[in-house]
Amino acid sequence: MSGVEQVSRRGASGRGRLLAGAGAVIGLVVVVGGIIQRQAHFSTLRQQTADAAIPRVQLIAPSHGPSTRTLDLPGNIAAWYQAPIYAQVSGYVHMWYKDIGARVKTGDVLATIDTPGLDAQYAASKANFDVAMARYKLAQITAHRWKALQGTQAVSQQEVDVQAANAEAEQAQVEAARHDVSRYAALIGFKQIVAPFDGVVTSRLADVGDYVNAGGGDVSSHGTATELFSVADVHRMRIFVAIPQDYADIISPKLTADVTVPQHPDRVFKASFLATASAFNASTRTVTTELTVDNSKGELWPDSYATVHFRAPGDPGMLILPEGALIFRAQGMQVALVDDNNRIRLHNVTVGTNLGTMVQILGGLKPTDRVVNNPSAGLLDGQEVRIVDSTPGYNAPSGAAPAVAHDADTRAMPIDNAGTEEAGARQ
């Protein structure tokens, strides 16, 4: 082998060793880099898992109560007086004179009833009275004659007493006949159906030729009786409202309300207090309260629906919270507070009046407390939390100002000093 070949072989083996060494170094760098990257990923995942395990909460601060409390409730409008009118005698409707919507005065004739049977009974009662009167007069004459013969040998004392008693009995028969005539005369008066007071006819269920009886009105095919007419006095109206127990403290003789009805959406009627039941309904926990409103123009109709708007003085000195901030547990009513170390402190509170979506807090809370809004049932005392902002228009509490979080992140995804989301994810 020549010297040139030996030199060539030594150069080729040197380059091979050099390439093998470079490959080993590159492989070692790749392995070490992979291990380091995997450890970094594990560390990042561990940090992200630990961070995700910390609950996110939104804070609110207790707010002061309103100076004026408002309450809107449904109400039922009723006439000042409303009377269904039934027939008091049996017969056939001869004619009706007032239709629905007619304005009537007290004593106006609404309808007349033909009563042939009653007329005959009335005539018979008067004839019986005449007979009784004739018998009484004869008995009086006989008694006087026997009385004149008293003390003589012509009649005995027993016969005189019998004739006097007979005259008294005939007098009693006259009185009975007179009362019978008066009774039928009163029934004859019911042949005319009249309005009991000034008002408006709200229903007419009788027509010419209908048979009515004295059992209460027009007898239907099912045997039930209905009124012939209904008359309502609508110069003033009554409004019945069921006020919840939480708002019963606003009821007083000075109570006023604004009333609106669907048929007059641009009108507001002023109502004033009239009466209250002074007792709660056991099934609804409401008290029936009666208001009155002027209806001289006849714009309000009986049996219509109304919305009653109450305004009552509030208490600006009290603290209120949204209902969602309360926690009901075995320990009682509680709220979740966040201390300066961002840890939960469950605190008992005393709840007062329910104001709808807000609740009055009577004790156990200060205006500076940081309260968790809508706390989850899994929050524990001493648990660390992460404070986030409320989403505007979605879960921001109404009526309570958001609390300002100091020395804490205020984003759902925290960021570092560089201000990048990627950096926040690496934290």
Secondary structure, DSSP 8 states (H G I E B T S, - for coil): --HHHHHHHHHHHHHHHHHHHHHHHHHHHHHHHHHHHHHHHHHHHHHHHHHHTS-EEEEE--EE--SEEEEEEEEEEEEEEEEEE--SS-EEEEEE---TT-EE-TT-EEEEEE-HHHHHHHHHHHHHHHHHHHHHHHHHHHHHHHHHTTTSSSS-HHHHHHHHHHHHHHHHHHHHHHHHHHHHHHHHHTTEEE-SSSEEEEEE---TT-EEETTTEEE-TTS-EE-SEEEEEEEEEEEEEEEEGGGGGG-STT-EEEEEETTEEEEEEEEEEEEE-SS--TTT-EEEEEEEEE-TT--S-TTEEEEEEEEEE--TTSEEEEGGG-EEETTEEEEEEE-TTSBEEEEE-EEEEE-SSEEEEEES--TT--EEES--TT--TT-B-EEE---TTTT--SSS-B----SS--SSS---TT--HHHHHH-
